[in-house]
Amino acid sequence: MTKAARLLPPSTLRRRILCGGLAALAAPIVRAQGDAPIRLVVPFTAGTGIDLIARQIGPVLSERLKRPFFVDNKPGASGNIGTQEVIRAAPDGNTLLVSVNTLVMNMALYPNAGFNPLTDLAPVSQTSWGQLLLVTNPGTKIDSLQGLIARAKAKPGALNYGSPGVGTPHHLAMELLKNRAHVSLTHISYRGTAPAVTDLLGGQIDVMFLPIHVALQHVKAGKLVALAISSDTSNALLPNVPPLNSLNLGDLKVDMWYGVLAPAATPRPVIERLNKELGDILAQPSVAKAFETQGMTPAHGTPEEFGKLMASDAKRWADLIKAQGITAE
């Protein structure tokens, strides 16, 4: 220790040692990144909303960090397979998860998954909100949200609804509506969105919640009827479609959040750098326009704000899953 250091007050000396230690820990990791590619793991198939986000932000993030990138689709087990891969990855900022609120919905559905996304992942930044449309086949002759509720009350269980799987936002959005409106509809679970949409268009199922970017083309073609939107207000893409909250049954907002996460032990300087870059990217008009054409709204905040959103959402959906007696199949 130098003579100058010995003359410092003990509290100041401790702070300098601590800061120096943290910098020493972070430096090798920052150096280790070098020119290594950024791997954006999407725990679902290509073409999903999450995949679209990854492929939109990836090139811009690559350009800003001067590093190559690639999107790695790792579907399976309702997103758990891809999530586990990121959790097990080196915490060096090279491997990131691009996910949706299914991430925390799964906590109550798969209690033995072997990981906890609230503690085994580090929130980096929310990227966007995505709206869901409640749609029906024209053959049902249902033309309004109120008409759907009336039909469901008159004939409990007679109407059926589809989803791309148990525990997906599409599934739990309808379960929340059922819970609040005190109605019964029969759930038909599919292996993915595509076969469910095929049966909805063919009249084999009656209603379904779908992301706007999936439903919009069919609504505009007259093949599906939009009954409601999941957000608090109408969407500019479909300004005449009312929000679910128009039923006045309490909070029925079931918008999906999307975001980027890293392995839990990723150093704070790396998280902060990624958060800043993503904030700048999401503020770009071209990115905002690309998101909005897919029915998504850019959103950004601190890692702490994203973490709080994840925690509150985990509790909200766990309470619903318990109340409705939902189990993973």
ZIPEMO-V194386 format. One record per helix or strand of 2 or more residues. SS is the DSSP state (H for helix, E for strand). FROM is the first residue (numbers start at 1). TO is the last residue. If there is no record, write none. Layout:
ss from to
SS FROM TO
SS FROM TO
//
This chain:
ss from to
H 3 6
H 10 33
E 38 42
H 49 65
E 69 73
H 77 87
E 95 100
H 102 109
H 117 120
E 121 130
E 132 137
H 138 140
H 145 154
E 160 163
H 169 181
E 186 189
H 193 202
E 207 211
H 212 220
E 224 229
H 244 247
E 256 263
H 268 282
H 285 292
E 296 298
H 303 324
//
